[in-house]
Amino acid sequence: MNRRHWLGRSALAAAGMALARVPAYAALAPVGKELIKLDQNENPYGISQRTEQAIATAMRSAHRYPHGELAALRDLIAEREKVPRNCVVLSAGSTEILSRVCLLFGADGKEVLVAEPTYGGFSGYAERLSGVVLRVPVNDRWETDIDQMAGRVTRNTSVVYICNPNNPTGAMVDPGRLRPFCEDTAGKAIVVVDEAYYELVEDSRRASMVDLVRKGANVIVARTFSKIYGLAGLRVGYGIAKPELTAQLLRFQSNLSPLSRLSLAAARAAYEDTDHVALSRERNSQARAGFYQVLGKLGQSAIPGSQTNFVTFEPKGGAERLVASLRRDYGISVRPFQFLGKNWVRVSMGTPEEMSRLSVAMRELLGT
């Protein structure tokens, strides 16, 4: 690796999730009001008491390196997913797994195939590393168009990235269709399935692609503790892949864990707290259903059937105007997007109080 590539790849880590079209997340709430953040798909209910207690207990040993805790969380995930422990790689958020994939398989002219739109972090990483990113528009159900993708895979394709459910459309590809696509494509390229929103899915067809890892396919499944588990600020994620691939992913990790004792303790407690996960999923479902009703009454065109903790819609009167007004006048932050020739707004689901305040603001700004 020459010096230019080393510097470029080091800059990748510093760049994080920054996207050129996203405004800076400064304190833009009106004076005297706390900003309501409905822009980053976080769990608005935070962590459970069980997880809080685990963090407090871990504080007592914060002066020790977390080697044992790292192994404990890895083994817990491996047991639940029914894979050998060397199939699990822990990381500082799932974005670290994605960046490592790009470093290994998506840089220096290698061809990367993604949906349009999809999570921009992955394609952004590849582009900054001089990868060649090819985009396939989503289908008329707002899903990743795996039929069109299959036709775009060639001998030059190095990585195929699929976010399922997709961000920012919220749509999920039927696992019964996705699995054979991944299985076939994995014989030609590395397939990355980003399951950041997997635990939020309520569709009875929900199924992970981890079973393909068990079969030894060239599939990497990325997961995160930042969404339903409520640990966005502690940065914990993991990848699941066959040992030959996890060994390569570990090439970019130092001899020290990328995670702290506190984050590992929190992740383990949150992972085992199935009651908090179920409650978060139920509350998210209620907020999402209510917000769809608000949009319907206001005559707004929304992408239907979200299986995530956000809803994306095309506001009448313009996205930028709505985003700016919500921030300036109501202290509510939502996320603007531009894709397929249109301007959109993505709203993360909040608490009942937050969603009520948003509904009032929306009626005042968009009502007739």
PyMOL commands that set and color helices and strands:
alter all, ss='L'
color gray80, all
select helices_A, chain A and resi 3-15+49-59+67-81+85-87+94-105+120-128+146-152+175-185+198-200+210-214+243-252+261-272+274-297+319-330+352-366
alter helices_A, ss='H'
color red, helices_A
select strands_A, chain A and resi 36-37+88-91+111-116+132-137+157-163+190-194+219-224+237-240+301-302+310-314+332-333+335-339+342-348
alter strands_A, ss='S'
color yellow, strands_A
deselect
rebuild
show_as cartoon
